[in-house]
Amino acid sequence: MNDPKKQLREKLETCYAEYHRQWMQLPAAELIQKAEEIAAVQLMAKEAPNQVSAEQAEYLLQFKNPLEVVSDGWLAENGSDVSIIDKELSHVLWRLIDTGDAEVIYETESLEPEKLYFGVFHIQENGNETRFASIGNHDLLYTADQLRRYVQYEDAASTFENLYPNRVEITEHEFDRYVRERLDDSCRVAGAFHIDFDKGEFSGLRIMGGWESFQIKDICSAVSHAMRKEGADTEEQWDRLLDRLRGKEITPNNQYRFLEGERSLRPEEISFSGDIDQNDNLLNFYVETNFNVDEVFGTDVMTAENDDFLNVYADYDLEENCVCDTLTVLLNCANGEQFVYKYQMNAEEQAVMTQKMDAYSMERFGESLSDCRKQYLEEDAQPSQTLSL
């Protein structure tokens, strides 16, 4: 496989050798006049291969003299300052890419330069806010997988933005401009994302549909499901991702009101009845309401004059191997209306819920939750079936 950074290094060395040959033929007075230009060329020849990403290297390789392109860009923005090379070189390249001027000014290897994609991000994490752009095909599938790796600590990064070492900070105005460009389907902006770790929400921009928001945990679960299947190509991974996200969007209509009562659920009050239903990656348990629901949920259904009643459901996530942290509470009114609420369980309630789910699963299925998860993962990871003619 060709290494674009290695190719760039070799091309820069060739270009630098030609520069050096030309300098050797100049009189001393002219060399002095060109001192700043010479310093920039020497700096770029030495540092550019170490500082650029593979995507940035591919961009520079399209030019017949990439050393001229990057040296001119550096001089225009930074002059002879060499102390900020690690921070500013990405910025220089980004400006060249963003404006598209370089392809017009400098000679390229082909008449049709390769398209270069980039993604833009608005990140809120630990009370801090940043916006940046990163070169690469940062579409939903790729970004969701990056997010999953970060959340599950597979990538040792102190903050999400540090997963993108060649990122370039952009302003709010620039971010909005790229969002409009994405909506216009310019083909340059591969993806635009709002990721709010403090709220646990992820938003991606669809060309036709605008912004769509999901819980971060749903994004991570969906992309884990998409990537797991053996033999799945990119198209099938996309299908699996979008299928798992269907119906999980956060909209004003499904922002549930959370119930809160005087006290939490006691261990002895948690029990189940009926079948255990499976919906994709979720096992759904019916929670018996043989306790004072008004005290726990803050409702008013246990008074003598009230004919309303509650149905309560708990879910176990086979993807994440844990109980979902909220209960679904259906308020069934005497007039036939039904309202859906959520109840946030604390850590102790979740622990007891898990233990009792496991015992009830053994009672109903003869299998533990671990057995159910193992079977689910094995079935989900089966390779795609193809027809042989």
Steps between C-alpha positions, in 0.01 A plus 500: 500500500633846407588722794405859406721647772801306373420603143473862609834484679668367185334762280597782736860377503505510119351850496742619766797368302387712204459807722849443640646471149343834406621673818857391436496696175386828660731782612528573871293819481204318347528218754473758777184641342355150484597413858143480628385291204798265538429458872137411426595247231755336730250489785223347289733245340606383845177525701208452261536119467496469880211738563243417234238225510464240227206696359699823495790319334267374226381856445856630456601212274265625229732796437811475284691705758332450839796666672423825320132478595555443870795744526305783338205428727724506806664828400164664434372419849806475724801659328824366642353389834600136553392467865139406425550234237305226678190718540499719192591264216160331517342845498700599190396185316141546608484849351639371170243221495210719610553774242599269213746766381800268488349284227463814287838660574730198497554231240344163583589151386161449335232717344242369747634521857358241738209612715592565860246440775484640849272498801406779741430452869345696784597333828380572853684303766560564872360850466735590215396579144702471181446493125746349257542358151688183411601373158368155413177325411344565840154366426250373757626140498863598556422767760264272693774237520749762620249604765446140612874441534539819700208428733618143558860619562639308205674816383705655780413866447441754776229673296308406187663772291842345569398208280559745213864616537496693171177682577465871433294716731224693324264774610127467554446699181725261304324197647163640391639567151613139466160383625334695218751354257415150622129567451573621147670163437831654396669157523786651706343484844473131583329562831399765754448405864394642835619274783399603852663266749357696792145425385584163344369606158634456146367691197588440136400704196315323219505666158126461449375472857697759697621432853415169667581440865553180698617395841875431491437156651262418210761609244768284666267202520392538136851528357617206710216301345592627152868410524464162666359289218764285338544561128280811490613757244468876550155513340366234734663670799315818403173307472551340841590833660199687361265211572608492865461878533152503348251628755772610745507865389468765769217733404268729698237226472706231671664706771333309781411658828679332788309397810637544850338401827578514870728196502673245280401141427582257779667168408208292625260701279667404173336200331384399154215313337398386152723433201838652429476662158801569279511806275828502308766539769258559789340247733178652634373405848159586646552638852227411749354797682439335838634803684400859563558641151394850605784514753759382246382676183320802644173405327146506640343171398452324834224719638156345524338749263764447228455221243833567323772234514865452403689249287872495569770348276874445539746423220826309490740602221671195348738723304627686805461205739319707761156602618368820343513773761139614454164331549216568256183593687167498314221696666168352388217744569140405567390699193714283272793737462855371550813696589861380490749602768849398608641426844875539559640216710794556732801266510356287781168454320683402181713243684199334662306516172784317324514224761125445490489510118767230493303281741174554310670418169619170648146433618335578164765393248728275697777740393684778678534849356858413402372197308239715323764757408739236369228354280401847375857595411562170321185539289573866431856431386408238242659582161287635218336240277583520130358312204729274300406454136 
